[in-house]
């Protein structure tokens, strides 16, 4: 049943997406502190501050997944529901990674449908007895959400299957997408009903709930939220075909920590963030971090493990040892190769069978000696593709058996039924080789289980009459396209599409010497036994705590509509510059210095025309005409462009190429800095940059009088960034003894003279005022990029003057900066300047009033 907050979809819809009954019923409220009941249903203010009292006494983890780790069935006699833990669920097993006093709450759906009239009682019972919060999705929504968007669109896409034609997968359906969002919203509502946002950690699992973090982050700006993807994440070429690609990426980025099984999956995600959202990432002390509006989203790479105790307890069962003896007798004198797979198109069962057929064709000595036992787990999804895969599997198996069967020997044995754990464990323990041939799989724990079963236990050894110190062997043939492959360095890795190579790998596995098998087994067992599910859960939660440790050291703002919502996180001293505050200081001061960046500050970065508007020219003239002001445009652009654009501004000071050239007003000459007059290094730099330009399509060189800039904005994002890093290293090497510095900016690598920066311009202007007996009592500096940070740093040092001035260092955009203030965009900058100009009382001033020889100051 839908939660009552379903109708409020953060502006995503008007409630008419799906016909879901509106109901006032909510999950029973939870007592977070003795005597205090918290009602978290519904939305309050969105400032990120908690309105819930902290429990303070016991650490809590909220685990959110599509399905609860529960088994449910009706009692035949009483007709009542009977619930029990699903001991094989990884969600239940991961509790071993938490401390014993940690309270774990599960939020998810049941695997059975509960009648509407029973839902309240069942919800209360599950909360009381299992600490589980059921979501009760309506039947129609559940079908469209899970069987529709998750299984028909996300699952194939994440496994590299594109719906190129109607017969090859389902095309994107916005109705199913709306169901996906609606279901995620209901899951989020259930979390909100039980969360203590100041204390609890929320861990969301898998691709079913990728936009859930957005809903939680909107309600609680500082929620401690981790997400782990258990499936592959496709390359950007595949993922970018998804029409809602940005919404899902932004949903994941509303987490604090995002986990993946392999570096490949993480790399694909980071590439998508770079190509589609323009986000860069960097490694911070061994941890990969993405800067997202002032928040650092960390990336975790660690494959999940198995529950050793659970598997060993199955091995210790008498039924397991009995079945093991039976299987050993059945395959006496034969080499067993084992496959355990779900019946779906990505598990590569038919490719495996073709490889076995080729193995027997090419190696007649193995005929009658090698048996493939293929256990087929029931399909998790429905559809004609599953049926086609099943038909093909049976067809190939029948062909192989018809060709090579003889004298009670059958080379392929298909076990297509539910196989209990003890029986699977017996087959694992007997098999000399295990093959996992999936064409694409997120993780796949079959190899790990095989390794543990081949190791056995003391009790199993005793029941089999096997010495506990007898050598153990195992061999693995694994697809290079599954998540566990990188962690199994002793396995034979194969391309499942290469039938010959897979056959050769199986031949190598069954003919390898026992000593070699033993070494490989020992190596694998050490890894599997030490990197179990508890280790995985503990490591993930440890990193999540680290990712959230700075939550309350910064101020947060939430902005953006619908699934575009995100949180800006900045230092407490960082606030928006209000016009009234600046104007008040402006009016009571008499010696003012104003420094303005150009691109991105007074002219928008997105503007095609970079010529200043008449509005900008007018306000600059008004400010310059006030004799109490010195106004400078400080830009990285060349002096010719600036001279041409500001020809009508008589009293405006200009600093070109980050300060290498400076002009105090229109009637004064351009003066160049003598800090670094030697520009011979340009002869070294230009050929190197030309080399990278020829090798990097979409890049170009900008030649300035004092600097050279290599641009890669129009190049492939990944290749351009890679080339920029290499160019930076190359130039730093060849310029080691030259008076030049190499810097990397947004899509650029720039080489400029040593000592030249925008900060140096501000320092020179302020020092000139001080030397002239007019130390500034008001300093305003506005800029938008990294080069302006030098100016902010310089003017903030002017507090050391005998009479500290009013200082306003302001960046454009809400982002981390040395500035203390921000304005949202260039229009806010122009409005501020217009307010200052209106507060001026300009009188005629002589052009030479503030003209000072730049040459004399250096």
VOGU-3710 file (C-alpha; in Angstrom, 3 decimals, decimal comma):
1> xxxxxxxxxx> 0,000/0,000/0,000  1,286/3,458/-0,807  2,596/5,644/1,971  0,602/8,802/2,593  3,438/11,018/1,424  3,388/9,416/-2,005  1,333/12,285/-3,422  4,134/14,739/-2,708  6,792/13,820/-5,274  9,154/16,774/-4,794
11> xxxxxxxxxx> 7,568/18,556/-7,709  8,031/15,552/-9,996  4,376/15,001/-10,637  0,926/16,144/-9,615  0,003/12,752/-8,182  -1,599/11,450/-11,362  1,254/9,232/-12,564  -0,227/6,030/-11,274  -3,544/5,109/-9,775  -2,277/4,461/-6,258
21> xxxxxxxxxx> -4,831/4,713/-3,450  -4,239/7,633/-1,102  -4,366/6,613/2,521  -3,748/8,322/5,843  -2,212/5,177/7,304  1,433/5,364/8,338  3,756/2,846/9,890  3,559/2,868/13,692  5,718/5,638/15,075  8,928/4,739/16,834
31> xxxxxxxxxx> 10,111/5,675/20,288  13,589/7,163/19,895  14,049/8,275/23,502  12,183/6,824/26,499  8,968/8,770/26,836  9,299/10,604/23,511  7,541/9,374/20,402  8,772/10,870/17,141  6,394/11,329/14,244  8,507/11,609/11,122
41> xxxxxxxxxx> 5,756/11,268/8,594  5,316/14,230/6,286  7,720/16,972/5,357  8,853/19,831/7,465  11,409/22,510/6,741  14,281/21,559/4,470  17,134/23,298/6,216  18,756/20,001/7,103  18,369/20,463/10,834  16,914/17,517/12,673
51> xxxxxxxxxx> 13,575/17,799/14,363  14,015/14,395/15,941  15,604/13,657/19,272  18,676/11,476/19,179  18,560/8,038/20,696  22,054/8,613/22,000  22,438/5,178/23,538  22,680/2,679/20,685  24,176/2,940/17,229  21,646/2,289/14,451
61> xxxxxxxxxx> 22,024/1,254/10,843  19,113/1,385/8,423  19,517/-1,106/5,567  17,319/-0,352/2,560  16,875/-2,837/-0,283  14,225/-3,972/-2,710  13,453/-7,108/-0,681  13,552/-7,673/3,069  15,743/-10,590/4,272  12,650/-12,529/5,282
71> xxxxxxxxxx> 10,811/-15,684/4,230  7,024/-15,574/4,414  4,342/-18,237/4,072  0,822/-18,872/5,295  0,252/-21,500/7,907  -2,121/-24,045/6,340  -3,977/-24,722/9,579  -4,301/-21,226/11,060  -4,186/-19,260/7,762  -1,868/-16,809/9,517
81> xxxxxxxxxx> 1,373/-15,476/8,098  4,562/-17,088/9,352  7,792/-15,100/8,962  11,401/-16,179/9,397  14,831/-14,839/8,544  16,274/-15,694/5,130  19,624/-17,030/6,306  21,077/-16,841/2,776  20,353/-13,126/2,360  23,459/-10,975/2,222
91> xxxxxxxxxx> 21,469/-8,205/3,943  21,142/-10,404/7,021  24,707/-11,690/6,848  26,286/-8,223/6,701  25,208/-7,617/10,313  28,294/-9,609/11,310  30,376/-6,628/10,217  28,756/-4,340/12,803  29,432/-4,169/16,517  27,244/-6,357/18,726
101> xxxxxxxxxx> 25,388/-3,379/20,205  24,380/-1,994/16,791  20,662/-1,940/16,093  19,849/-2,807/12,478  16,559/-1,792/10,873  15,561/-3,161/7,470  13,348/-1,331/4,989  12,073/-3,163/1,917  9,311/-5,218/0,338  8,147/-8,716/1,187
111> xxxxxxxxxx> 8,382/-11,503/-1,395  4,651/-12,137/-0,989  1,656/-9,881/-1,430  -0,184/-8,983/1,775  -3,881/-8,155/1,681  -4,729/-4,541/2,414  -6,706/-5,453/5,513  -3,709/-7,310/6,991  -0,993/-4,751/6,281  -1,231/-2,775/9,538
121> xxxxxxxxxx> -0,993/-5,870/11,713  1,808/-7,382/9,641  3,776/-4,095/9,667  3,527/-3,868/13,453  4,544/-7,495/13,856  7,538/-7,219/11,527  8,736/-4,107/13,339  8,353/-5,688/16,773  9,776/-9,130/15,978  12,293/-8,487/13,178
131> xxxxxxxxxx> 12,994/-4,730/13,172  11,747/-4,725/9,577  9,706/-1,995/7,897  7,711/-3,300/4,905  6,897/-0,980/2,019  3,762/-2,721/0,693  3,906/-1,426/-2,868  0,550/-1,663/-4,678  0,433/-4,601/-7,079  0,337/-2,477/-10,233
141> xxxxxxxxxx> 3,176/-0,265/-9,050  5,291/-3,255/-8,002  4,841/-4,830/-11,424  5,784/-1,675/-13,335  8,635/-0,867/-10,946  10,338/-4,266/-10,645  9,302/-6,378/-13,631  9,015/-3,259/-15,772  11,690/-0,600/-15,331  14,175/-2,612/-13,223
151> xxxxxxxxxx> 14,137/-5,887/-15,157  13,193/-4,756/-18,653  15,247/-1,569/-18,875  17,885/-1,083/-16,168  19,011/-4,711/-15,855  19,633/-5,255/-19,601  21,265/-1,849/-20,018  23,595/-2,369/-17,061  24,560/-5,699/-18,643  25,358/-3,998/-21,978
161> xxxxxxxxxx> 22,196/-4,970/-23,821  20,653/-2,156/-25,885  17,080/-2,252/-27,266  18,271/-1,672/-30,833  15,067/-3,165/-32,256  11,720/-4,178/-30,713  12,729/-7,855/-30,769  15,943/-7,099/-28,891  14,822/-5,718/-25,550  12,193/-3,181/-24,517
171> xxxxxxxxxx> 12,453/0,485/-25,454  12,399/3,180/-22,789  8,907/3,644/-21,372  8,292/6,810/-19,359  5,329/5,232/-17,560  7,684/2,595/-16,156  10,205/5,296/-15,208  7,491/7,165/-13,313  6,657/3,934/-11,492  10,341/3,548/-10,590
181> xxxxxxxxxx> 10,449/7,059/-9,125  7,166/6,536/-7,289  8,411/3,291/-5,737  11,672/4,953/-4,667  9,633/7,721/-3,051  7,620/5,197/-1,042  10,834/3,501/0,149  12,163/6,923/1,185  8,959/7,665/3,115  9,368/4,453/5,080
191> xxxxxxxxxx> 12,943/5,356/5,956  11,779/8,782/7,138  9,278/7,144/9,489  12,022/5,433/11,508  15,181/7,490/11,027  17,015/9,548/13,625  18,755/11,755/11,041  21,435/13,106/13,377  22,691/9,672/14,391  21,583/6,887/12,063
201> xxxxxxxxxx> 23,480/5,640/9,036  21,457/4,637/5,976  22,824/2,031/3,562  20,905/1,657/0,294  21,440/-1,394/-1,909  21,380/-1,908/-5,659  19,968/-0,539/-8,867  16,322/-0,752/-7,775  16,737/2,334/-5,547  19,106/4,688/-7,335
211> xxxxxxxxxx> 16,997/7,840/-6,962  16,042/7,179/-3,329  19,063/9,205/-2,065  17,578/12,349/-3,650  14,380/12,074/-1,605  16,281/11,489/1,639  18,795/14,266/0,956  15,971/16,732/0,289  14,322/15,964/3,617  17,555/15,735/5,627
221> xxxxxxxxxx> 20,412/17,697/4,070  22,953/16,052/6,365  21,682/12,476/6,251  24,504/9,909/6,509  23,891/7,907/3,375  25,787/5,150/1,587  24,863/3,310/-1,598  26,251/0,034/-2,959  25,640/-1,150/-6,522  25,625/-4,947/-6,761
231> xxxxxxxxxx> 25,336/-5,012/-10,569  27,833/-3,839/-13,186  27,873/-0,162/-14,124  28,146/0,123/-17,917  30,584/2,226/-19,911  29,509/5,755/-20,796  28,809/4,758/-24,414  26,111/2,380/-23,147  24,839/4,371/-20,178  24,424/7,627/-22,106
241> xxxxxxxxxx> 21,643/6,006/-24,189  19,362/6,068/-21,120  16,963/9,046/-21,447  16,961/9,597/-17,653  20,725/9,266/-17,300  21,248/12,600/-15,503  18,481/12,003/-12,976  19,974/8,658/-11,947  23,524/10,024/-11,731  22,361/12,927/-9,566
251> xxxxxxxxxx> 20,394/10,496/-7,434  23,527/8,476/-6,711  25,514/11,673/-6,083  23,145/12,563/-3,247  24,865/9,739/-1,333  28,008/10,305/0,735  29,678/7,052/-0,332  29,042/4,988/-3,462  30,339/1,418/-3,551  31,223/-0,837/-6,496
261> xxxxxxxxxx> 32,567/-4,381/-6,759  35,392/-3,515/-9,173  37,442/-0,583/-10,354  36,015/-1,035/-13,859  32,492/-0,361/-12,605  33,680/2,665/-10,597  35,686/3,956/-13,566  32,633/3,774/-15,804  30,563/5,681/-13,239  33,224/8,379/-12,880
271> xxxxxxxxxx> 33,502/8,667/-16,655  29,728/9,180/-16,903  29,888/11,888/-14,226  32,690/13,591/-16,153  31,119/13,355/-19,609  27,509/14,070/-18,677  27,751/16,315/-15,616  31,212/17,835/-16,100  32,479/16,589/-12,736  36,134/15,846/-12,070
281> xxxxxxxxxx> 37,438/13,391/-9,508  40,719/12,981/-7,691  42,365/10,591/-5,296  42,577/11,974/-1,769  44,952/9,967/0,422  44,018/6,729/-1,251  40,301/7,482/-1,485  38,648/8,550/-4,748  36,509/11,644/-4,261  34,107/13,617/-6,470
291> xxxxxxxxxx> 33,514/17,274/-5,635  29,795/17,922/-6,051  28,707/21,443/-5,057  31,082/21,540/-2,097  30,285/18,005/-0,937  32,862/15,271/-1,457  31,265/12,033/-2,602  33,650/9,161/-1,983  33,933/6,059/-4,154  34,423/2,650/-2,525
301> xxxxxxxxxx> 35,798/-0,314/-4,490  35,485/-3,646/-2,688  33,833/-6,897/-3,814  31,382/-8,481/-1,427  32,339/-11,737/0,270  30,515/-14,813/1,519  29,420/-15,765/5,026  32,017/-18,345/6,065  30,118/-19,529/9,122  26,905/-20,066/7,185
311> xxxxxxxxxx> 28,621/-22,146/4,497  30,694/-24,147/6,968  27,589/-24,942/9,004  26,004/-26,445/5,875  29,157/-28,499/5,258  28,874/-29,872/8,797  25,370/-31,237/8,198  25,032/-35,025/8,065  22,894/-34,639/4,947  25,815/-32,904/3,224
321> xxxxxxxxxx> 28,316/-35,676/4,001  25,780/-38,319/2,926  25,125/-36,552/-0,367  28,856/-36,045/-0,869  29,512/-39,781/-0,538  26,695/-40,469/-2,974  28,051/-38,017/-5,566  31,588/-39,354/-5,157  30,348/-42,845/-5,862  28,284/-41,691/-8,844
331> xxxxxxxxxx> 31,276/-40,004/-10,500  33,991/-42,387/-9,354  36,902/-42,358/-11,791  35,670/-39,233/-13,552  36,688/-35,582/-13,443  33,751/-33,348/-12,532  33,518/-29,792/-13,881  30,797/-27,851/-12,093  28,666/-24,938/-13,226  26,073/-23,211/-11,026
341> xxxxxxxxxx> 24,119/-20,454/-12,760  20,766/-18,727/-12,929  18,863/-19,345/-16,121  19,238/-16,030/-17,927  20,839/-14,744/-21,106  23,872/-13,241/-19,357  25,154/-16,350/-17,571  26,654/-17,877/-20,726  25,419/-21,434/-20,090  25,077/-22,227/-23,793
351> xxxxxxxxxx> 28,589/-20,866/-24,473  29,890/-23,104/-21,712  28,229/-26,137/-23,280  29,707/-25,299/-26,683  33,141/-25,140/-25,048  32,578/-28,585/-23,460  31,561/-29,945/-26,863  34,742/-28,539/-28,377  36,804/-29,955/-25,480  35,523/-33,461/-26,162
361> xxxxxxxxxx> 35,953/-33,075/-29,932  39,575/-32,010/-29,628  40,566/-34,379/-26,800  39,269/-37,884/-27,389  41,216/-39,112/-24,347  38,837/-37,101/-22,126  35,730/-38,739/-23,549  34,230/-40,930/-20,875  36,317/-39,210/-18,184  35,078/-35,587/-17,988
371> xxxxxxxxxx> 31,569/-34,699/-16,842  29,997/-31,260/-16,722  27,399/-30,987/-13,965  25,383/-27,860/-14,662  23,046/-26,765/-11,864  20,457/-24,344/-13,230  18,870/-22,070/-10,635  15,323/-20,876/-11,355  15,162/-17,722/-13,498  14,671/-14,479/-11,550
381> xxxxxxxxxx> 12,889/-12,804/-14,431  10,343/-13,741/-17,041  10,267/-13,238/-20,775  10,932/-14,857/-24,106  14,692/-14,269/-23,837  14,834/-16,539/-20,762  12,820/-19,226/-22,529  15,031/-18,971/-25,614  18,152/-19,345/-23,463  16,635/-22,388/-21,781
391> xxxxxxxxxx> 15,667/-23,992/-25,090  19,158/-23,437/-26,486  20,752/-24,922/-23,374  18,711/-28,101/-23,592  19,288/-28,381/-27,337  23,086/-28,237/-27,027  23,154/-30,535/-23,990  21,059/-33,117/-25,838  23,352/-32,938/-28,867  26,473/-33,476/-26,756
401> xxxxxxxxxx> 24,945/-36,381/-24,872  23,675/-38,006/-28,073  27,179/-37,810/-29,543  29,386/-38,810/-26,607  27,260/-40,874/-24,185  28,238/-44,546/-23,719  28,136/-47,257/-21,067  26,364/-45,230/-18,365  28,540/-42,221/-19,193  26,765/-38,937/-19,839
411> xxxxxxxxxx> 29,085/-35,955/-20,454  26,526/-33,245/-19,564  24,175/-33,502/-16,613  21,629/-30,704/-16,321  20,015/-30,280/-12,907  17,141/-27,907/-13,641  15,273/-27,744/-10,333  15,567/-26,214/-6,914  18,735/-27,656/-5,368  18,992/-27,433/-1,565
421> xxxxxxxxxx> 22,117/-25,947/-0,011  23,480/-29,242/1,264  23,267/-30,791/-2,199  24,996/-27,853/-3,880  27,722/-27,979/-1,252  28,271/-31,670/-2,008  28,716/-30,971/-5,722  31,088/-28,069/-4,922  33,185/-30,369/-2,738  33,416/-33,084/-5,410
431> xxxxxxxxxx> 34,187/-30,921/-8,453  37,822/-30,737/-9,555  37,063/-27,581/-11,497  34,374/-24,921/-11,284  33,597/-22,776/-14,324  31,730/-19,451/-14,295  31,309/-18,367/-17,890  28,961/-15,371/-17,605  29,154/-12,785/-20,372  28,369/-10,086/-17,807
441> xxxxxxxxxx> 27,754/-10,386/-14,070  28,005/-7,888/-11,236  29,811/-10,138/-8,776  28,951/-13,888/-8,695  29,896/-15,645/-5,451  29,896/-19,181/-6,891  33,746/-19,336/-7,095  34,047/-18,247/-3,450  31,596/-20,928/-2,300  33,425/-23,517/-4,362
451> xxxxxxxxxx> 36,767/-22,641/-2,740  35,349/-22,965/0,796  33,618/-26,262/0,033  36,812/-27,702/-1,471  38,610/-26,701/1,738  35,983/-28,495/3,838  35,682/-28,565/7,628  37,029/-30,757/10,420  33,638/-32,392/10,923  33,247/-33,107/7,204
461> xxxxxxxxxx> 36,746/-34,606/7,136  35,828/-36,818/10,062  32,601/-38,053/8,460  34,454/-38,809/5,199  37,381/-40,452/6,958  39,717/-37,846/5,461  42,829/-36,615/7,255  42,532/-32,995/8,333  46,033/-32,190/7,063  45,552/-33,770/3,642
471> xxxxxxxxxx> 46,269/-31,342/0,771  43,303/-29,499/-0,709  43,079/-28,556/-4,355  40,731/-26,583/-6,560  40,706/-25,017/-10,016  38,676/-22,117/-11,306  37,879/-21,044/-14,846  36,205/-17,625/-14,659  34,958/-15,106/-17,176  36,897/-11,871/-17,255
481> xxxxxxxxxx> 33,523/-10,068/-17,347  32,383/-10,926/-13,812  33,011/-8,900/-10,665  34,890/-11,569/-8,708  37,451/-12,134/-11,481  40,000/-9,478/-10,353  40,143/-10,920/-6,831  40,894/-14,481/-8,024  44,426/-14,124/-9,342  45,002/-17,890/-9,403
491> xxxxxxxxxx> 42,026/-18,606/-11,641  42,240/-19,142/-15,392  40,490/-16,093/-16,837  38,703/-16,471/-20,151  36,725/-14,559/-22,716  33,430/-16,503/-22,676  32,806/-15,667/-26,330  36,022/-17,446/-27,356  34,851/-21,066/-27,395  38,311/-22,443/-28,245
501> xxxxxxxxxx> 39,967/-20,529/-25,402  37,364/-21,688/-22,866  37,838/-25,313/-23,986  41,619/-24,933/-23,652  41,166/-23,442/-20,168  39,045/-26,408/-19,040  41,627/-28,798/-20,460  44,389/-27,002/-18,543  42,312/-27,099/-15,368  41,605/-30,857/-15,414
511> xxxxxxxxxx> 45,130/-31,832/-16,447  47,075/-29,494/-14,151  49,351/-31,096/-11,548  48,016/-31,469/-8,014  50,859/-29,382/-6,578  49,917/-26,449/-8,804  46,236/-26,849/-7,956  47,122/-26,870/-4,263  49,102/-23,613/-4,505  46,277/-21,885/-6,350
521> xxxxxxxxxx> 43,700/-23,192/-3,880  45,662/-21,997/-0,853  46,036/-18,535/-2,349  42,313/-18,284/-3,083  41,256/-19,663/0,296  43,389/-17,096/2,148  41,636/-14,304/0,268  38,082/-15,675/0,491  38,321/-16,502/4,209  39,739/-13,078/5,130
531> xxxxxxxxxx> 37,526/-10,998/2,822  34,158/-12,333/3,898  30,841/-10,490/4,051  31,585/-9,173/7,542  34,858/-7,665/6,337  33,031/-6,065/3,401  30,281/-4,578/5,574  32,696/-3,320/8,226  34,962/-1,729/5,622  32,058/-0,022/3,844
541> xxxxxxxxxx> 30,599/1,363/7,060  34,026/2,535/8,206  34,415/4,514/4,987  30,873/5,860/5,268  31,630/7,200/8,741  34,756/8,848/7,370  32,800/10,361/4,473  30,253/11,875/6,879  32,600/13,210/9,559  32,533/16,798/8,217
551> xxxxxxxxxx> 28,750/17,048/7,873  28,337/19,515/10,704  31,441/21,599/10,011  29,788/23,183/6,962  26,614/25,055/6,129  24,164/23,429/3,737  21,716/24,756/1,192  19,351/22,607/-0,789  18,343/23,727/-4,257  17,010/22,335/-7,509
561> xxxxxxxxxx> 13,610/20,915/-8,387  12,541/17,287/-8,549  15,316/14,805/-9,225  17,684/17,697/-9,962  17,810/18,467/-6,233  21,245/18,688/-4,640  22,868/20,148/-1,552  25,553/22,830/-1,568  27,904/22,405/1,375  30,220/25,255/2,327
571> xxxxxxxxxx> 32,117/26,526/5,362  30,190/28,300/8,121  31,923/31,625/7,434  30,844/31,586/3,809  27,640/33,506/3,093  25,851/35,428/0,381  26,953/39,017/-0,047  23,973/41,268/0,596  23,698/44,578/-1,220  22,654/46,509/1,906
581> xxxxxxxxxx> 25,708/45,300/3,817  28,158/46,372/1,093  26,421/49,676/0,353  26,484/50,593/4,038  30,270/50,091/4,195  30,689/51,800/0,817  28,931/54,968/1,991  31,007/55,412/5,131  34,401/54,989/3,412  36,462/57,350/1,253
591> xxxxxxxxxx> 39,383/55,423/-0,223  38,034/52,442/-2,126  39,738/49,770/-4,242  37,517/47,601/-6,466  38,911/44,586/-8,352  36,736/42,744/-10,856  37,469/39,626/-12,878  36,034/39,706/-16,401  34,888/36,316/-17,819  32,361/34,713/-15,530
601> xxxxxxxxxx> 32,104/37,804/-13,325  30,861/40,805/-15,320  30,269/38,758/-18,491  28,671/35,303/-18,379  30,837/32,296/-19,247  27,987/30,908/-21,341  27,669/34,067/-23,425  28,836/33,622/-27,024  29,695/37,324/-27,304  32,371/38,313/-24,821
611> xxxxxxxxxx> 31,995/42,054/-25,468  30,780/43,907/-22,346  27,171/45,027/-22,507  26,213/48,735/-22,471  24,848/48,066/-18,960  28,290/46,941/-17,765  30,073/49,870/-19,441  27,631/52,307/-17,849  28,017/50,990/-14,315  31,821/50,858/-14,589
621> xxxxxxxxxx> 31,934/54,475/-15,764  29,688/55,520/-12,896  31,995/53,846/-10,364  35,154/55,235/-12,005  33,793/58,765/-11,997  33,657/58,739/-8,200  37,011/60,250/-7,067  36,964/58,013/-4,004  37,264/54,878/-6,171  40,007/53,022/-7,978
631> xxxxxxxxxx> 38,422/50,362/-10,210  40,360/47,633/-12,007  39,343/44,876/-14,407  41,816/42,046/-13,746  41,659/39,443/-16,506  43,604/36,658/-18,148  42,716/38,084/-21,557  45,147/39,955/-23,792  45,574/43,722/-23,623  44,351/44,338/-27,186
641> xxxxxxxxxx> 40,941/42,838/-26,468  40,559/44,686/-23,180  41,647/48,000/-24,726  39,117/47,627/-27,519  36,223/46,583/-25,298  36,722/49,315/-22,673  37,702/52,193/-24,938  34,799/54,278/-23,595  35,895/53,865/-19,953  38,267/56,747/-19,357
651> xxxxxxxxxx> 39,207/56,113/-15,727  39,033/52,294/-15,659  42,225/50,438/-14,762  43,038/47,303/-16,745  45,302/44,357/-15,895  45,793/41,956/-18,812  47,235/38,429/-18,901  46,833/37,991/-15,143  48,771/41,206/-14,447  51,722/40,941/-16,775
661> xxxxxxxxxx> 50,424/44,107/-18,449  48,822/46,949/-16,501  47,235/50,261/-17,432  45,899/52,729/-14,855  43,472/54,498/-17,212  42,828/55,053/-20,911  45,347/57,895/-21,280  48,223/56,035/-19,633  50,519/53,598/-21,394  50,467/49,851/-20,980
671> xxxxxxxxxx> 53,305/48,872/-18,693  54,764/45,412/-18,432  56,017/43,736/-15,310  59,744/43,428/-14,827  59,311/40,561/-12,397  59,882/38,161/-15,241  61,043/39,868/-18,385  62,702/36,731/-19,763  60,208/34,950/-22,052  62,691/32,731/-23,894
681> xxxxxxxxxx> 61,012/29,711/-22,326  58,135/30,168/-24,812  60,405/28,702/-27,491  60,590/25,513/-25,416  56,919/25,357/-24,523  55,262/25,962/-27,891  56,696/22,900/-29,699  55,704/20,678/-26,769  52,154/22,044/-26,763  52,007/21,671/-30,554
691> xxxxxxxxxx> 52,901/17,999/-30,170  49,981/17,433/-27,774  47,630/19,481/-29,967  48,345/17,275/-32,975  47,792/14,169/-30,860  44,585/15,417/-29,188  41,645/16,112/-31,462  39,645/19,137/-30,283  42,538/20,870/-28,503  44,203/24,166/-29,435
701> xxxxxxxxxx> 46,891/26,585/-28,321  46,201/30,180/-27,282  49,282/32,344/-27,734  49,472/35,369/-25,455  52,264/37,922/-25,261  53,398/36,630/-21,875  51,896/33,154/-21,723  50,871/30,054/-23,652  47,622/28,204/-22,937  46,679/24,703/-24,107
711> xxxxxxxxxx> 42,877/24,272/-24,250  41,172/20,875/-24,309  37,545/21,860/-23,657  36,403/20,490/-27,029  38,421/17,262/-26,793  37,114/13,938/-25,506  36,739/14,548/-21,732  38,682/11,497/-20,594  41,397/11,691/-23,222  41,711/15,470/-22,872
721> xxxxxxxxxx> 42,098/15,197/-19,107  44,654/12,391/-19,495  46,641/14,413/-22,017  46,489/17,502/-19,789  48,027/15,568/-16,895  50,761/14,247/-19,152  51,416/17,708/-20,639  51,628/19,224/-17,165  54,235/16,665/-16,131  56,122/17,070/-19,421
731> xxxxxxxxxx> 56,276/20,868/-19,155  57,272/20,851/-15,489  60,174/18,613/-16,455  61,475/20,704/-19,367  60,942/24,023/-17,535  62,599/22,973/-14,284  65,300/25,671/-14,604  63,241/28,347/-16,388  61,518/31,428/-14,864  58,055/30,086/-15,663
741> xxxxxxxxxx> 55,284/28,248/-13,854  52,920/25,592/-15,219  49,365/25,549/-13,890  46,328/23,454/-14,698  42,875/25,010/-14,725  39,414/24,172/-15,997  40,130/22,458/-19,348  43,475/24,280/-19,727  47,184/23,952/-19,074  48,857/27,368/-18,869
751> xxxxxxxxxx> 52,495/28,413/-18,729  53,153/31,970/-17,525  56,035/33,982/-16,063  57,107/33,265/-12,533  55,657/35,631/-9,941  52,809/36,895/-12,117  49,294/36,460/-10,740  46,123/38,396/-10,162  47,063/38,522/-6,494  50,194/40,405/-7,413
761> xxxxxxxxxx> 48,072/43,036/-9,238  45,907/43,616/-6,172  49,007/43,863/-3,997  50,626/46,448/-6,292  47,520/48,631/-6,502  46,960/48,587/-2,743  50,646/49,276/-2,051  50,565/52,216/-4,477  47,618/53,676/-2,585  49,454/53,217/0,712
771> xxxxxxxxxx> 52,648/54,838/-0,653  50,584/57,780/-1,897  49,202/58,407/1,575  45,770/57,006/0,728  45,599/53,518/2,238  42,295/51,856/1,272  39,495/51,710/3,816  37,233/49,656/1,501  38,343/46,747/-0,698  35,942/44,810/-2,927
781> xxxxxxxxxx> 37,178/41,898/-5,029  34,886/39,698/-7,154  35,949/36,715/-9,305  34,777/33,287/-10,334  37,701/30,927/-10,981  40,928/29,556/-9,544  43,090/32,455/-10,717  40,947/34,850/-8,660  41,738/32,958/-5,470  45,143/34,703/-5,475
791> xxxxxxxxxx> 43,372/38,077/-5,357  41,161/36,959/-2,483  44,188/35,791/-0,536  45,998/39,094/-1,146  43,202/41,423/-0,101  42,473/39,371/2,992  46,057/40,139/4,069  45,324/43,886/3,997  43,855/43,569/7,478  47,469/44,024/8,581
801> xxxxxxxxxx> 47,372/47,676/7,478  47,540/50,263/10,316  43,834/50,902/9,818  42,080/47,725/8,775  39,797/48,324/5,764  36,333/46,940/5,096  37,101/43,827/3,014  34,688/41,997/0,720  36,214/39,007/-1,100  33,424/37,480/-3,146
811> xxxxxxxxxx> 33,302/34,504/-5,509  30,646/33,963/-8,165  28,719/30,753/-7,531  28,339/28,682/-4,389  31,563/26,708/-4,287  34,575/26,212/-2,020  36,706/29,360/-2,060  39,096/31,520/-0,023  36,490/34,265/-0,371  34,151/34,899/2,554
821> xxxxxxxxxx> 31,163/35,777/0,397  29,442/34,616/-2,772  27,025/35,915/-5,364  24,991/33,484/-7,448  25,780/34,725/-10,965  26,909/37,620/-13,151  23,506/39,314/-12,977  23,896/39,529/-9,178  27,341/41,077/-9,690  25,942/43,751/-12,019
831> xxxxxxxxxx> 23,092/44,511/-9,601  25,576/44,969/-6,766  27,753/47,296/-8,860  24,689/49,305/-9,890  23,721/49,747/-6,227  27,226/50,948/-5,396  27,197/53,339/-8,361  23,848/54,747/-7,228  25,365/55,395/-3,791  28,289/57,352/-5,249
841> xxxxxxxxxx> 28,333/61,117/-5,493  30,639/61,556/-8,466  32,298/64,910/-9,049  34,606/65,933/-11,900  37,994/64,354/-11,383  41,292/64,903/-13,146  42,594/61,924/-15,015  45,952/62,205/-13,315  44,519/62,162/-9,801  45,353/58,497/-9,236
851> xxxxxxxx> 47,698/57,941/-12,151  50,925/56,578/-10,781  53,821/55,279/-12,801  53,665/51,521/-12,690  57,356/51,411/-13,533  58,252/53,248/-10,325  56,603/50,686/-8,107  58,609/47,656/-9,237
//
